[in-house]
Amino acid sequence: MNFSISSPYIVELKLQLRAYCDLLTFDPFRFELTVSRNVSGMAEIDVVLDVVGLSCPMPLLKAKQALNKMTAGQQLLVKTTDPGSVRDFKSFTDLSSNQLLENFEEDGCYCYLILKGD
């Protein structure tokens, strides 16, 4: 079978490969975030994850990776521009031992404060 450059199979393969490479090279501790809104428990945030610009499912996958490196009781603050993340993070925390402490929208970004569960 001969594929052209614009083939949807090649485009999909490139997208999947890019997402896989993002997962392999991801370091949740290299991101920085400043939030001007007063978040309850802001002084207790242990890890801040800035995944602005990434689309579904990457924000949730990277948040899961960050949570896997954390211990129970630590807090993760996630900042993303993916509108689907509202549903994703709510469902994830409902189905896991993690707790969604707060979620809000600021400057076109969706922010989630998650407490790592047992």
N, C-alpha and C positions, 0 to 999 in steps of 0.2 A: 504494500500500500504506500502511496506517495503522498506526503503531507506538504501543503504549502505553508509559508510563514504565518499566514492569517488563519490557519486551521484552528477551529475551536478546541481540538484535542491538545494542540501544542500550547495554546493560551492557558488552558486549564492545568496542564502539566507544569507550566512555568509558575502559575499561582500556587499550586500545591508545593512545589519545590521551594519557592520563596518562603512560604509559611513554615515549612519544615526547617529551613535554615535559620529562620528567626527563632524557632524553639531551641535549636542547638546552640546558638550564640547568645542566648538571652541571659542577662545578668540583672536580676531585680534590684540589686543594691547600687547600681550605677546611676539610677534616675534620681532627679531632684524635683521638688514641687513646692510652690509657695501658694498658699490659700489665704486670701484676705478675709474670708468669712470665718467667724468664730465657731469652730467645730467643738462640740462637747467632747471633752477628754483629749483635746489637741496635744497637750503636753505628754500624753501617754502613747502617742503613735510611734511604733517601732520601725515600720517599713513603709516607704512611700513609693508607689508604682505609677509612673507616668506612661500610659500607653495611648496617648493622643495620636490620632491619625490611623490607628489600626482598626480594622473592621472585624466583625464576627467571623470566626469564634476566637480570634487572637486575644482580645482583652481578658476574657474569662480564663482561657488556657494559661496565660501568663500570670494571672492572679492565683490560679491553682498552684503553679510552680512556686511562686513566692510563698504561699501558705505552707507548702510542703517543707520548706526550709525553715519555717518558724516553729516556735514552741507554743503550747497551749497557753492562752491568756494574753498573747501579744496581739497588737492591733496593726492592721494593714489599711492604708489609705490608697485607693485606686482612682486615677483620673483618666477619663476616656472621652472621645467624641462620638462613639458608636451609640446611636439612639436605641438599638436593640439590646444594649447592655442593661437597660432598666429591667426588662423581663428576665434576662439571663442571670443577673446577680441575685434577684429576688428568688428565682427558682432554685438556684444553686444553694443559697443559704438555707432555704426551707428544707432542702433534701439532705443537707450535711450537718455536721456538728458545729459548723461555724455560724456566727450570729451577725446579721446585718444591723449594726448599731445606728447608722445614719446614712441617708443618701440625699443628695441635693444637686441642683444644677447651678453652675457658676460660669459666667463668661463663655457660654456655649459648650461647656464641658459637663459631663456627668461624673459626680464624685461619690465614692462609696467607702464607708468606714466599716471594716469587718473585724470582728473579734475571732481569733483562731480558737477553735474548739478542741476537745480532746481527741 
